[in-house]
Amino acid sequence: MTTDEDKELTVAEVAARLRVSEFAVRDWLRKGYLRGFRMGGTKAGWRIRPSEVQRYITEREEQTYRKDQP
């Protein structure tokens, strides 16, 4: 039995969750800011685990918080 947490997300799903373009998500994946994997080569596209999306969000929030501190 799989849960929503176990299901890998597509680039489009991640883009919708983060409210950014699919181009931005692919760019982050290529640069290593966001970790994912390709299913069956380049034709099937990227897949990203929900826990990785949460890690990315948390890391960005912490960076923003640190910038705001005197």
KAZIFEN-V384573 format. One line per field, one symbol per residue. ss: DSSP state (~ for helix, > for strand, _ for the rest). phi: phi as a letter, one per 30 degrees, with the letter a starting at -180 (. if undefined). burial: # if it has 24 or more other ideal C-beta (glycine too) atoms within 12 Angstrom, else .. A space follows every 50 residues. Layout:
ss=???
phi=???
burial=???
//
This chain:
ss=________>_~~~~~~~~___~~~~~~~~~~_____>>_______>>>_~ ~~~~~~~~~~~~~~~~~~__
phi=.ccdddddcdedddeddchbddeddddddddidbcabcdiidddidbbde dddddddddddddddddddd
burial=.......####..##..#......##.##...####.........###.# .##..#..............
//
